[in-house]
């Protein structure tokens, strides 16, 4: 098991007291994030800063209600449990630490925060048997939904492109979470991890057909493994990443494609011709990965290129050296 993973609790295993404690810590974190956003926007967008400050105060109020409910049911001592302690739970990315974060990006992050919080409270309300606690969690879900609308109203006040509706932003974000992220992870794994076995076999045997069979087996096996892993490790209910079946399909298919890209050239009988084409395909795959990271994940292109090309080059070199030796 990876360090830290074995100690994480599943949401379905949390007690009602632990759910309340998780809600309390989450409200505290979100209030601080909103205050950071308000401070960032105060100079150029004072009206928007006031909205985020008001949202932070609302989160403080929610936290107070939750604490009072915890005191009434379980006493003064609140268990220490945070988002990172729960497997599959949504995580807040520290984008508020990024310098020059634009209003558009802040608005999108705020909408996502409230959408995820609403989903959590609805899920939590379904888990509790106490009527008062259930009512409180349901009311908080409705309040978070109202906050999402309030965050979306920032577009109408300050953005130049008013035609981008909240539904389009939500659909685009969901597309990224459900298809692009798992697909990119699969493409990276398939393109890079299969380099060593394929080229090691090629340079060890100089037999294109054997190399193709090894590449086919490695690609299909990696695709099946990545697909099941992606689908099984997160059901998407709390994290909001969408259907595990869709994510598993995207990850598995792209993993297989990434490996088959440089395995298929070995259907060519001539070894050096097949190897030359396979190497060219590898460069195309690595550049495609860097472009996707830059286009959809907002990773600086030079950094994405350096990471992908360096990793691919190291794996390729290890395969050649092992096979040649």
Secondary structure, 3 states (H helix, E strand, C coil): CCCCCCCCEEHHHCCHHHHHHHHHHHHHHHHHHHHHHHHHHCCCCHHHHHHHHHHHHHHHHHHHHHHHHHHHHHCCCCCCCCHHHEECCCCCCCHHHCCCCCHHHHHHHHHHHHHHHHHHHHHHHHHCCCHHHHHHHHHHHHHHHHHHHHHHCHHHHHCCCCCCCHHHHHHHHHHHHHHHHHHHHHHHHHHHHHHHHHHHHHHHHCCHHHHHHHHHHHHHHHHHHHHHHHHHHCCCCCCCCCCHHHHHHHHHHHHHHHHHCCCHHHHCCCHHHHHHHHHHHHHHHHHHHHHHHHHHCCCCHHHHHHHHHHHHHHHHHHHHHHHHC
